[in-house]
Amino acid sequence: MEKNAELKLPFGCLRCPADNIVELIIDEGVEINVDMARAFQVAIEQWVDGPTGLVVHKLNSYSVSFDAQQIIGDLPGIAVSAVVAYNRFGEMSAQQIIAMSEMPEGDIAIFPTLENAVFWLQKRLSALQ
């Protein structure tokens, strides 16, 4: 995955804001179902190489089904995750997915800006090497 690369998905896009970091932006009004979550999982598996950080950038309002939340909460190749949430509702929905994630508590966090999230992910990934 090259820095600044972008991959369009039927429900949003993946971007690469920094080395070994993938940003997910889901389109407005989408309801992520199991098929979409699996498509995202396949895209991640094809796009990442080695330990990777994931930023779920909540720019838009969308929903995620319970079954899809479980898939998204346990993606192979993702070592650490961050969520960028700009309001309380975004934080609450992120906390739901975090609660279902199999990631250790210290490997996922919520941030108010993309820059903060990317900085934290870079620090966490460098500590893993």
Disulfide bonds with the S-S distance in Angstrom:
none
